[in-house]
């Protein structure tokens, strides 16, 4: 183990950095953090309504495996890059290495914003399910102001995740491992409950039915449905299977990272895709009361409450809530490491503060700062359209997370394509297949980035007679503002001083084999 540690530290030094973070994670722990952030117990539950209302069962039964295949291809491309450059900066470091400082600048900011938005959306989803679970035990709580109760719980969950990450560095690694098994056995328990709990189930034919509860178009057929409504439903898959770049962000804390981080990245996608599909199919087979689900805006909880006993429904809510708590904890870990790495290279205002680690070698200030921003961008979730249980702001934060992260993925993948044979791969490589897989990834990311800035509801379309600001998908405003802001910042200032990754080591000892 000592030799493995030496090799990891040496490879990191070759990339320009001293070993400052504690390298205590195993390969399984590295896999576990991405598996936990993907969290089929989070995304499959919290954004189920997006697919149900925009495409219906078809968007889930066919859309999930279809989009999962594209995401796995993206994962393969990123796995090759993390094998070559196993650093906490991950994606932005790759972009700078393969391109110029301007590529690293935009990639880093998109990645950081995306990770903060993922943290916000996951913890808000956790708070939503926690609010429901508490309400099932307390009638007075259930009659309270759901939006404000949820936001209060969201703030509490966010603080707890910050504290766990600050004071329990070694415990985090253990909890990541526990999280994997909670997701495996918890999801299996939910599936079994939905198989044996309901008195009846839907037929196989129901899996291919089409719903259009979006308000766009005139039904479940025609060009509007196929070209606009159904793709909006794919947000369920694209949001759930994201955050897998965490394997890169904790690579400086992982033994044998050049191999294990690459394997952890694509395996977390692969196993989550299979498990998530089985879980979602169990939802659909149990959705015998379609009207009840529609009446609650496509909320997945309506499936449980309409087809199961109160006790079994509560058990499912509890399993999902705990899974989402684990997921949010992992999100804070990944987000803080990215913030630390980007600050270490001077890109974030007040970078000296955010790049500081405490005596336990934990980036405490980066954890606190990232969580504070996550809280701020979710403030619009205190308001929802009249008669709507889920604030559009939640789906907007989800869209920001997806767009920010996937655009950050796109830049280094495109630069890898441009580099061609000049790219020096690590021990895990795609070989000649990088070309076709890279272009598939670039095209898929470009397409979804357009769709997810489009209006989610007719009332959010400017000029509509029923237009309401509470229905606006503010993802394009937020993403546009970020791109404009960091673009102006680069043009007016950063291009004069931001040179990309800063070396924190000056020379190496005699070469040793890279792990």
C-alpha positions as CSV (number, residue, x, y, z in Angstrom):
1,X,0.0,0.0,0.0
2,X,2.9,2.3,0.7
3,X,4.2,1.9,-2.8
4,X,0.8,2.6,-4.3
5,X,0.6,5.8,-2.2
6,X,4.1,6.8,-3.5
7,X,3.1,6.2,-7.1
8,X,-0.1,8.2,-6.7
9,X,1.7,11.1,-5.1
10,X,4.4,11.0,-7.8
11,X,1.8,11.0,-10.6
12,X,0.1,14.0,-8.9
13,X,3.5,15.8,-8.7
14,X,4.0,15.1,-12.4
15,X,0.8,17.0,-13.0
16,X,2.1,19.8,-10.9
17,X,0.6,19.4,-7.4
18,X,1.8,18.4,-3.9
19,X,-0.2,15.7,-2.1
20,X,-2.2,18.0,0.2
21,X,-5.5,16.1,0.6
22,X,-5.5,12.9,2.6
23,X,-5.3,9.9,0.2
24,X,-7.4,7.4,2.2
25,X,-10.0,6.3,-0.3
26,X,-10.2,2.8,-1.8
27,X,-11.2,2.2,-5.4
28,X,-14.6,1.0,-4.2
29,X,-15.0,4.2,-2.2
30,X,-14.2,6.2,-5.4
31,X,-16.9,4.2,-7.3
32,X,-19.2,4.7,-4.3
33,X,-19.3,8.5,-4.4
34,X,-20.4,8.7,-8.0
35,X,-22.9,5.9,-7.5
36,X,-24.3,7.8,-4.5
37,X,-24.5,11.1,-6.4
38,X,-26.2,9.5,-9.3
39,X,-28.6,7.9,-6.7
40,X,-31.5,6.2,-8.3
41,X,-33.3,6.7,-4.9
42,X,-33.1,10.4,-5.5
43,X,-33.5,11.3,-9.2
44,X,-35.9,8.5,-10.1
45,X,-38.2,9.8,-7.3
46,X,-37.8,13.6,-7.4
47,X,-38.0,14.1,-11.2
48,X,-40.4,11.2,-12.1
49,X,-43.2,13.8,-12.7
50,X,-41.1,15.4,-15.5
51,X,-41.2,12.2,-17.5
52,X,-44.8,11.2,-16.5
53,X,-46.2,14.6,-17.7
54,X,-43.9,14.9,-20.8
55,X,-44.3,11.6,-22.6
56,X,-45.7,9.3,-19.9
57,X,-44.7,5.7,-19.5
58,X,-43.0,5.7,-23.0
59,X,-40.6,8.5,-21.8
60,X,-39.6,6.2,-18.9
61,X,-39.6,2.6,-20.2
62,X,-37.9,3.5,-23.5
63,X,-36.4,6.9,-22.8
64,X,-34.4,5.7,-19.7
65,X,-32.4,3.0,-21.4
66,X,-32.0,5.1,-24.6
67,X,-30.6,8.2,-22.8
68,X,-28.6,6.0,-20.4
69,X,-26.7,4.5,-23.4
70,X,-25.7,8.0,-24.5
71,X,-24.6,9.0,-21.0
72,X,-22.5,5.8,-20.7
73,X,-20.7,6.8,-23.9
74,X,-20.0,10.2,-22.3
75,X,-18.8,8.4,-19.2
76,X,-16.3,6.3,-21.3
77,X,-14.9,9.5,-22.8
78,X,-14.4,11.0,-19.3
79,X,-13.0,7.8,-17.9
80,X,-10.2,8.0,-20.5
81,X,-9.4,11.5,-19.4
82,X,-9.4,10.9,-15.7
83,X,-7.0,8.0,-16.2
84,X,-4.6,10.3,-18.0
85,X,-5.0,13.2,-15.5
86,X,-6.2,12.0,-12.1
87,X,-6.5,15.4,-10.3
88,X,-9.1,17.0,-8.1
89,X,-9.7,19.8,-10.6
90,X,-10.7,17.0,-13.0
91,X,-12.6,18.4,-15.9
92,X,-11.3,21.9,-16.0
93,X,-7.7,20.7,-15.6
94,X,-8.2,18.4,-18.6
95,X,-9.6,21.3,-20.7
96,X,-6.7,23.5,-19.9
97,X,-4.1,20.8,-20.6
98,X,-5.7,19.9,-23.9
99,X,-6.6,23.4,-24.9
100,X,-5.7,26.8,-23.5
101,X,-6.4,28.7,-20.3
102,X,-9.7,30.1,-21.8
103,X,-11.0,26.5,-22.2
104,X,-10.1,25.7,-18.6
105,X,-11.7,29.0,-17.4
106,X,-15.1,28.3,-18.9
107,X,-15.1,24.6,-18.1
108,X,-14.2,25.2,-14.5
109,X,-16.9,27.7,-13.9
110,X,-19.6,25.6,-15.7
111,X,-18.5,22.6,-13.7
112,X,-18.5,24.5,-10.4
113,X,-21.9,26.0,-11.0
114,X,-23.3,22.6,-12.1
115,X,-22.0,20.9,-8.9
116,X,-23.5,23.6,-6.7
117,X,-26.8,23.3,-8.5
118,X,-26.7,19.5,-8.2
119,X,-26.1,19.9,-4.4
120,X,-29.0,22.3,-4.1
121,X,-31.5,20.2,-6.2
122,X,-30.6,16.9,-4.4
123,X,-30.9,18.4,-0.9
124,X,-34.1,20.1,-1.8
125,X,-35.5,16.8,-3.1
126,X,-34.4,15.1,0.1
127,X,-36.2,17.9,2.1
128,X,-39.3,17.4,0.0
129,X,-39.5,13.7,0.8
130,X,-38.5,14.2,4.4
131,X,-41.4,16.7,4.7
132,X,-43.8,14.1,3.3
133,X,-42.5,11.4,5.6
134,X,-42.8,13.6,8.7
135,X,-46.3,14.5,7.6
136,X,-47.3,10.8,7.5
137,X,-46.6,10.7,11.2
138,X,-48.0,14.1,12.2
139,X,-51.3,15.5,11.0
140,X,-50.5,19.0,12.2
141,X,-47.3,19.0,10.2
142,X,-49.1,17.7,7.2
143,X,-51.5,20.6,7.3
144,X,-48.6,23.2,7.5
145,X,-47.2,25.4,4.7
146,X,-45.4,22.7,2.6
147,X,-43.2,25.1,0.7
148,X,-41.8,26.8,3.8
149,X,-41.5,23.6,5.7
150,X,-39.6,22.0,2.8
151,X,-37.3,25.0,2.5
152,X,-36.5,24.9,6.3
153,X,-35.8,21.2,6.1
154,X,-33.6,21.9,3.0
155,X,-31.5,24.4,5.0
156,X,-31.1,21.9,7.9
157,X,-30.1,19.1,5.6
158,X,-27.6,21.3,3.8
159,X,-26.1,22.4,7.2
160,X,-25.8,18.7,8.3
161,X,-24.1,17.8,5.1
162,X,-21.6,20.6,5.5
163,X,-20.9,19.5,9.1
164,X,-20.4,15.9,8.1
165,X,-18.0,16.9,5.4
166,X,-16.1,19.2,7.7
167,X,-15.7,17.1,10.8
168,X,-15.7,13.5,9.5
169,X,-13.3,13.1,6.6
170,X,-12.6,9.5,7.3
171,X,-16.2,8.8,8.1
172,X,-17.2,10.2,4.7
173,X,-15.3,7.3,3.0
174,X,-17.1,4.8,5.2
175,X,-20.5,6.4,4.6
176,X,-19.9,6.3,0.8
177,X,-19.6,2.5,1.1
178,X,-22.7,2.3,3.3
179,X,-24.5,4.4,0.7
180,X,-23.8,1.9,-2.1
181,X,-25.4,-0.9,-0.2
182,X,-28.3,1.3,1.0
183,X,-29.0,2.1,-2.7
184,X,-28.7,-1.5,-3.7
185,X,-30.8,-3.1,-1.0
186,X,-33.1,-0.1,-0.6
187,X,-34.0,-0.1,-4.3
188,X,-34.5,-3.9,-4.2
189,X,-36.8,-3.5,-1.2
190,X,-38.9,-0.8,-3.0
191,X,-39.1,-3.1,-6.1
192,X,-40.2,-6.1,-4.0
193,X,-42.8,-3.9,-2.1
194,X,-44.2,-2.7,-5.5
195,X,-44.4,-6.3,-6.8
196,X,-46.1,-7.9,-3.8
197,X,-47.8,-4.9,-2.1
198,X,-50.4,-3.8,-4.7
199,X,-53.5,-5.9,-5.3
200,X,-53.2,-5.5,-9.1
201,X,-50.7,-4.3,-11.7
202,X,-50.6,-2.6,-15.1
203,X,-50.1,-4.7,-18.2
204,X,-46.9,-4.7,-20.3
205,X,-48.8,-2.6,-22.9
206,X,-49.0,0.3,-20.4
207,X,-45.3,0.8,-20.5
208,X,-45.6,2.1,-24.0
209,X,-48.5,4.5,-23.5
210,X,-48.0,8.2,-24.2
211,X,-49.2,11.1,-21.9
212,X,-49.0,14.8,-22.6
213,X,-49.9,16.7,-19.4
214,X,-47.4,19.5,-20.3
215,X,-50.0,21.9,-21.7
216,X,-48.0,22.1,-25.0
217,X,-49.6,20.8,-28.1
218,X,-53.0,19.1,-28.5
219,X,-52.3,15.6,-27.3
220,X,-50.0,12.6,-27.2
221,X,-49.2,12.6,-30.9
222,X,-48.0,15.0,-33.6
223,X,-44.8,16.9,-34.1
224,X,-45.1,18.9,-30.9
225,X,-45.3,15.8,-28.8
226,X,-42.4,14.0,-30.5
227,X,-40.1,16.9,-31.0
228,X,-40.8,19.0,-27.9
229,X,-42.8,17.3,-25.2
230,X,-41.2,13.9,-25.2
231,X,-37.6,15.2,-25.1
232,X,-38.5,17.3,-22.1
233,X,-39.4,14.1,-20.3
234,X,-35.8,12.8,-20.8
235,X,-34.7,15.3,-18.1
236,X,-35.6,12.5,-15.7
237,X,-32.7,10.3,-17.0
238,X,-30.3,13.1,-17.8
239,X,-30.6,14.6,-14.3
240,X,-30.5,11.3,-12.4
241,X,-27.4,10.0,-14.1
242,X,-25.1,12.9,-13.5
243,X,-22.5,14.0,-11.0
244,X,-20.3,11.0,-12.0
245,X,-17.4,13.4,-12.4
246,X,-17.0,13.0,-8.6
247,X,-14.7,10.1,-9.3
248,X,-12.3,12.7,-10.8
249,X,-12.7,15.2,-8.0
250,X,-11.8,12.8,-5.3
251,X,-9.0,11.1,-7.4
252,X,-6.3,12.9,-5.3
253,X,-7.8,11.1,-2.3
254,X,-8.0,7.6,-4.0
255,X,-5.4,4.9,-4.2
256,X,-4.4,3.8,-7.7
257,X,-6.5,6.6,-9.1
258,X,-5.2,6.4,-12.7
259,X,-7.1,3.0,-13.0
260,X,-9.6,3.0,-10.2
261,X,-11.1,6.4,-10.8
262,X,-11.6,5.6,-14.5
263,X,-13.3,2.3,-13.7
264,X,-15.4,3.8,-10.9
265,X,-16.7,6.5,-13.3
266,X,-18.1,4.3,-16.0
267,X,-19.2,1.5,-13.7
268,X,-21.2,4.0,-11.6
269,X,-23.2,4.9,-14.7
270,X,-23.6,1.4,-15.9
271,X,-24.9,-0.1,-12.7
272,X,-27.1,2.9,-11.9
273,X,-28.7,2.7,-15.4
274,X,-29.7,-1.0,-14.9
275,X,-30.9,-0.5,-11.3
276,X,-32.8,2.7,-12.2
277,X,-34.6,1.1,-15.1
278,X,-35.8,-1.8,-12.9
279,X,-36.9,0.6,-10.2
280,X,-38.8,2.8,-12.7
281,X,-40.5,-0.2,-14.3
282,X,-41.8,-1.2,-10.9
283,X,-43.3,2.3,-10.5
284,X,-45.1,2.0,-13.8
285,X,-46.5,-1.5,-13.1
286,X,-47.8,-0.3,-9.8
287,X,-49.4,2.9,-11.3
288,X,-52.9,1.4,-11.6
289,X,-54.7,4.6,-10.6
290,X,-53.5,6.9,-13.4
291,X,-56.1,9.6,-12.4
292,X,-54.6,9.8,-8.9
293,X,-51.1,10.3,-10.2
294,X,-52.3,13.0,-12.7
295,X,-54.2,14.8,-9.9
296,X,-51.0,15.2,-8.0
297,X,-49.1,16.5,-11.0
298,X,-47.3,13.2,-11.8
299,X,-45.8,13.0,-8.3
300,X,-44.4,9.5,-7.8
301,X,-45.7,9.4,-4.3
302,X,-49.2,9.2,-5.6
303,X,-48.3,5.7,-7.0
304,X,-47.4,4.5,-3.5
305,X,-50.3,6.0,-1.7
306,X,-52.9,4.8,-4.3
307,X,-51.6,1.2,-4.6
308,X,-50.1,0.4,-1.2
309,X,-51.2,0.3,2.4
310,X,-50.2,3.4,4.4
311,X,-47.4,1.5,6.2
312,X,-45.8,0.3,3.0
313,X,-46.0,3.7,1.4
314,X,-44.3,5.2,4.4
315,X,-41.5,2.7,4.2
316,X,-40.8,3.6,0.6
317,X,-40.8,7.3,1.4
318,X,-38.3,6.6,4.2
319,X,-36.0,4.5,2.1
320,X,-35.9,7.2,-0.6
321,X,-35.4,10.0,1.9
322,X,-32.3,8.3,3.5
323,X,-30.9,7.5,0.0
324,X,-31.3,11.1,-1.0
325,X,-29.5,12.2,2.3
326,X,-26.6,10.0,1.3
327,X,-26.6,11.4,-2.2
328,X,-26.6,15.0,-0.9
329,X,-23.7,14.3,1.4
330,X,-21.7,13.0,-1.6
331,X,-22.6,16.0,-3.7
332,X,-21.1,18.3,-1.1
333,X,-17.9,16.3,-1.0
334,X,-17.6,16.5,-4.8
335,X,-18.6,20.2,-5.1
336,X,-16.1,21.2,-2.3
337,X,-13.2,19.4,-3.9
338,X,-13.9,21.1,-7.2
339,X,-14.1,24.5,-5.5
340,X,-10.9,23.8,-3.7
341,X,-9.0,22.7,-6.8
342,X,-10.3,25.7,-8.9
343,X,-9.4,28.1,-6.1
344,X,-6.0,26.5,-5.7
345,X,-5.3,27.8,-9.3
346,X,-6.5,31.3,-8.4
347,X,-9.7,31.3,-10.5
348,X,-12.3,32.0,-7.7
349,X,-12.6,35.4,-6.0
350,X,-11.0,35.1,-2.6
351,X,-9.2,32.0,-3.8
352,X,-6.8,31.9,-0.9
353,X,-9.7,31.4,1.5
354,X,-11.3,28.6,-0.5
355,X,-8.0,26.8,-1.3
356,X,-7.2,26.5,2.4
357,X,-7.3,23.1,4.1
358,X,-7.5,22.6,7.9
359,X,-5.2,20.4,10.0
360,X,-7.3,17.3,9.0
361,X,-6.5,18.2,5.3
362,X,-10.1,19.1,4.6
363,X,-11.2,22.1,2.5
364,X,-13.5,23.5,5.1
365,X,-14.0,27.0,3.6
366,X,-14.8,25.5,0.2
367,X,-17.5,23.3,1.8
368,X,-19.1,26.3,3.7
369,X,-19.0,28.6,0.7
370,X,-20.4,26.1,-1.8
371,X,-23.3,25.2,0.6
372,X,-24.1,28.9,1.1
373,X,-24.4,29.5,-2.6
374,X,-26.5,26.3,-3.0
375,X,-28.9,27.8,-0.4
376,X,-29.1,31.2,-2.2
377,X,-29.9,29.8,-5.7
378,X,-32.8,27.8,-4.3
379,X,-34.6,30.8,-2.7
380,X,-37.1,31.0,-5.6
381,X,-38.4,27.6,-4.5
382,X,-40.2,29.4,-1.7
383,X,-42.7,30.3,-4.3
384,X,-44.8,28.1,-6.6
385,X,-47.5,28.7,-9.2
386,X,-51.0,28.7,-7.6
387,X,-52.4,25.1,-7.3
388,X,-49.0,23.6,-8.0
389,X,-47.2,21.4,-5.4
390,X,-43.8,21.4,-6.9
391,X,-42.2,24.8,-7.6
392,X,-41.0,25.3,-11.1
393,X,-37.8,26.7,-9.5
394,X,-36.9,23.2,-8.5
395,X,-36.9,22.0,-12.1
396,X,-35.0,25.1,-13.1
397,X,-32.3,24.3,-10.6
398,X,-32.3,20.7,-12.0
399,X,-31.9,22.1,-15.5
400,X,-29.0,24.4,-14.4
401,X,-27.3,21.4,-12.9
402,X,-27.7,19.3,-16.0
403,X,-26.6,22.0,-18.4
404,X,-23.7,23.3,-16.4
405,X,-22.2,19.8,-15.8
406,X,-22.8,18.5,-19.3
407,X,-21.4,21.6,-21.0
408,X,-18.4,21.2,-18.8
409,X,-18.1,17.6,-20.0
410,X,-18.4,18.7,-23.6
411,X,-15.3,21.0,-23.7
412,X,-12.6,18.5,-22.7
413,X,-14.2,15.7,-24.8
414,X,-14.2,18.0,-27.9
415,X,-10.6,19.0,-27.1
416,X,-9.6,15.3,-26.8
417,X,-11.1,14.8,-30.3
418,X,-9.1,17.7,-31.6
419,X,-5.9,16.5,-30.0
420,X,-6.1,13.1,-31.8
421,X,-2.9,11.0,-31.6
422,X,-1.1,13.8,-29.7
423,X,-3.1,12.9,-26.6
424,X,-1.1,10.7,-24.2
425,X,-3.6,8.2,-22.5
426,X,-3.3,6.7,-19.1
427,X,-3.6,3.0,-18.3
428,X,-7.4,3.1,-19.1
429,X,-7.9,4.1,-22.7
430,X,-10.6,3.9,-25.5
431,X,-8.0,3.3,-28.2
432,X,-9.2,4.2,-31.7
433,X,-12.9,4.1,-30.5
434,X,-12.4,7.6,-29.0
435,X,-13.4,9.2,-32.3
436,X,-16.9,7.8,-32.7
437,X,-17.7,7.9,-29.0
438,X,-16.4,11.4,-28.7
439,X,-18.6,12.8,-31.5
440,X,-21.6,11.0,-30.2
441,X,-21.0,12.6,-26.8
442,X,-20.6,16.1,-28.2
443,X,-23.8,15.9,-30.3
444,X,-25.9,14.5,-27.5
445,X,-24.7,17.2,-25.0
446,X,-25.4,20.0,-27.5
447,X,-28.9,18.7,-28.1
448,X,-29.9,18.3,-24.4
449,X,-28.4,21.7,-23.5
450,X,-30.9,23.4,-26.0
451,X,-33.9,21.4,-24.7
452,X,-33.3,22.1,-21.0
453,X,-33.4,25.9,-21.4
454,X,-36.8,25.8,-23.1
455,X,-40.0,26.6,-21.2
456,X,-41.2,23.7,-19.0
457,X,-44.8,25.0,-18.8
458,X,-47.0,27.1,-21.2
459,X,-47.4,29.7,-18.4
460,X,-43.6,30.2,-18.5
461,X,-43.6,31.3,-22.2
462,X,-43.3,35.1,-22.5
463,X,-46.3,36.6,-24.3
464,X,-48.7,33.9,-23.2
465,X,-51.8,35.4,-21.8
466,X,-51.5,33.3,-18.7
467,X,-47.8,34.1,-18.3
468,X,-46.5,34.0,-14.7
469,X,-43.0,34.5,-13.4
470,X,-43.4,31.6,-11.0
471,X,-43.7,29.3,-14.0
472,X,-40.6,30.5,-15.8
473,X,-37.8,28.1,-16.3
474,X,-35.0,30.5,-15.2
475,X,-32.3,28.0,-16.3
476,X,-31.5,30.0,-19.5
477,X,-31.4,33.3,-17.5
478,X,-29.1,31.8,-14.9
479,X,-26.9,29.9,-17.4
480,X,-26.8,32.9,-19.7
481,X,-25.9,35.2,-16.9
482,X,-23.1,32.9,-15.8
483,X,-21.7,32.6,-19.4
484,X,-22.0,36.3,-19.9
485,X,-20.4,37.1,-16.6
486,X,-17.5,34.7,-16.9
487,X,-17.0,35.7,-20.5
488,X,-16.8,39.4,-19.6
489,X,-14.6,38.6,-16.7
490,X,-12.3,36.7,-18.9
491,X,-12.2,39.4,-21.6
492,X,-11.7,42.4,-19.2
493,X,-9.5,40.8,-16.6
494,X,-8.9,37.1,-16.2
495,X,-7.1,36.5,-19.5
496,X,-4.3,38.8,-18.2
497,X,-3.6,36.7,-15.1
498,X,-5.3,33.2,-15.3
499,X,-2.8,30.8,-16.8
500,X,-4.5,27.6,-15.8
501,X,-3.3,25.1,-13.2
502,X,-0.5,26.4,-11.0
503,X,2.3,24.1,-10.1
504,X,2.8,23.6,-6.4
505,X,5.9,21.4,-6.9
506,X,9.1,22.4,-8.6
507,X,10.8,19.2,-9.3
508,X,10.5,15.4,-9.0
509,X,12.7,12.8,-7.6
510,X,13.7,9.8,-9.7
511,X,10.9,8.4,-11.7
512,X,8.9,5.6,-10.3
513,X,6.1,3.5,-12.0
514,X,2.8,5.2,-12.2
515,X,0.0,3.3,-10.5
